[in-house]
Amino acid sequence: MSELAQQNPGLGGDGRSVKLRIPAKPEYITLVRLALSGLARLRPLDEETLGDLKLAVTEACSNSVRHGYGNGQEGTVQVSYELLEDRLVVEVLDDGPGFDPDRALGHGADLSEGGLGIAIIKAVADEFEAGERPEGGGSRLRFVKFLGN
């Protein structure tokens, strides 16, 4: 399966979006990072912010690949970016069994098994949501980073 990208200028008159669907394999996560770098050309970001966002989206996709499709299952990870004048919205979807982000960060949680990735995303993002996909089944992770002027 190949990577699929769409660019839609003018979402609500103020933004741009890029959507990708990648195979749920670690080697394809680089494409997600490259798309983010491309967006940074439309709305320049300082190196630290871009680095933090790349780390956060890498962790989100890695969690989907690792936990969404275990035991060699085939699947895809969908990533969408919405670049607005004052923020970047990132959403990562998969068809896996889902997870409870509060449990991943709970007391005594083994941070090496995904909890650290969620903690990193929460530290980088200004807003964070995670849970089931709205249509049911699978996981949805969404984070927002407000961008300075």
C-alpha positions as CSV (number, residue, x, y, z in Angstrom):
1,M,0.0,0.0,0.0
2,S,1.4,3.4,-0.8
3,E,1.2,6.6,1.1
4,L,-1.7,8.9,0.1
5,A,-1.7,12.6,0.7
6,Q,-4.2,15.4,0.1
7,Q,-3.8,19.1,0.4
8,N,-6.9,21.2,0.8
9,P,-6.3,24.9,0.9
10,G,-8.7,27.1,2.7
11,L,-10.3,24.9,5.4
12,G,-12.7,27.4,6.9
13,G,-10.9,30.0,4.9
14,D,-7.9,30.0,7.2
15,G,-6.0,26.7,7.0
16,R,-4.5,23.9,5.1
17,S,-4.8,20.2,5.7
18,V,-2.7,17.2,4.8
19,K,-3.9,13.6,5.2
20,L,-1.8,10.5,5.0
21,R,-2.6,6.8,5.2
22,I,0.4,4.7,5.8
23,P,1.0,0.9,6.4
24,A,1.2,0.2,10.1
25,K,5.0,-0.5,9.9
26,P,7.7,1.5,11.6
27,E,9.6,2.2,8.4
28,Y,6.7,4.3,7.1
29,I,6.7,6.7,10.0
30,T,9.4,8.8,8.3
31,L,6.7,9.8,5.7
32,V,4.7,11.4,8.5
33,R,7.7,13.4,9.7
34,L,8.4,14.5,6.1
35,A,4.9,15.8,5.7
36,L,5.3,17.8,8.9
37,S,8.5,19.3,7.6
38,G,6.7,20.2,4.4
39,L,4.0,22.0,6.4
40,A,6.7,24.0,8.2
41,R,7.5,25.6,4.8
42,L,4.0,27.0,4.6
43,R,4.1,28.4,8.2
44,P,7.7,28.7,9.4
45,L,8.3,27.1,12.8
46,D,11.4,27.5,14.9
47,E,13.7,24.5,15.0
48,E,12.7,23.6,18.6
49,T,9.0,23.6,17.9
50,L,9.4,21.6,14.7
51,G,11.6,19.1,16.6
52,D,9.1,18.8,19.4
53,L,6.2,18.3,16.9
54,K,8.2,15.6,15.0
55,L,8.9,13.8,18.2
56,A,5.2,13.9,19.3
57,V,3.9,12.7,15.9
58,T,6.5,10.0,15.8
59,E,5.4,8.8,19.3
60,A,1.8,8.9,18.3
61,C,2.4,6.8,15.2
62,S,4.7,4.4,16.9
63,N,2.0,3.7,19.5
64,S,-0.5,2.9,16.7
65,V,2.0,0.7,15.0
66,R,3.1,-1.1,18.1
67,H,-0.2,-1.4,20.0
68,G,-2.8,-1.1,17.4
69,Y,-1.6,-4.0,15.3
70,G,0.2,-6.6,17.3
71,N,1.1,-10.2,16.3
72,G,2.0,-9.2,12.7
73,Q,-1.5,-8.0,11.9
74,E,-1.8,-5.8,8.7
75,G,-3.3,-2.4,9.1
76,T,-3.0,1.3,8.4
77,V,-2.4,4.4,10.4
78,Q,-4.1,7.6,9.3
79,V,-2.5,10.9,10.1
80,S,-4.1,14.3,9.4
81,Y,-2.5,17.8,9.9
82,E,-4.6,20.9,9.9
83,L,-2.5,24.0,9.8
84,L,-4.3,27.1,10.9
85,E,-2.9,30.6,11.4
86,D,-2.5,30.2,15.2
87,R,-2.2,26.4,15.7
88,L,-1.4,23.0,14.2
89,V,-3.9,20.2,14.8
90,V,-2.6,16.6,14.5
91,E,-4.8,13.5,14.6
92,V,-3.7,9.9,14.4
93,L,-6.2,7.1,13.8
94,D,-5.9,3.3,13.7
95,D,-8.2,0.3,13.7
96,G,-6.6,-1.4,16.7
97,P,-8.2,-2.3,20.0
98,G,-7.8,1.2,21.5
99,F,-6.2,2.2,24.8
100,D,-6.9,4.2,27.9
101,P,-4.4,7.1,28.1
102,D,-5.1,7.7,31.8
103,R,-4.2,4.1,32.5
104,A,-1.0,4.4,30.4
105,L,0.0,7.3,32.7
106,G,-1.3,5.8,35.9
107,H,0.7,5.2,39.1
108,G,3.1,2.3,38.7
109,A,2.7,2.2,34.9
110,D,5.6,0.8,33.0
111,L,6.6,3.9,31.0
112,S,8.7,1.8,28.6
113,E,5.5,0.3,27.3
114,G,3.8,3.3,25.7
115,G,3.2,5.5,28.7
116,L,6.4,7.5,28.0
117,G,5.2,8.3,24.5
118,I,1.9,9.7,25.8
119,A,3.7,11.7,28.4
120,I,6.0,13.2,25.7
121,I,3.0,14.1,23.5
122,K,1.3,15.8,26.5
123,A,4.4,17.7,27.4
124,V,4.8,19.0,23.8
125,A,1.1,19.8,23.1
126,D,-1.1,22.5,24.3
127,E,-4.2,20.3,24.0
128,F,-4.4,16.5,24.1
129,E,-7.2,14.0,23.5
130,A,-7.2,10.3,23.2
131,G,-9.7,7.5,23.0
132,E,-11.9,5.6,20.6
133,R,-12.5,6.8,17.1
134,P,-15.8,8.7,16.9
135,E,-17.3,6.0,14.6
136,G,-16.3,3.3,17.1
137,G,-13.5,0.8,16.9
138,G,-9.9,1.8,16.8
139,S,-8.0,4.5,18.5
140,R,-7.9,8.3,18.0
141,L,-5.2,10.5,19.3
142,R,-5.4,14.3,18.7
143,F,-3.1,17.0,19.9
144,V,-2.9,20.8,19.2
145,K,0.1,23.0,19.3
146,F,-0.5,26.8,19.4
147,L,2.0,28.6,17.2
148,G,3.5,32.0,18.2
149,N,3.5,34.9,15.8
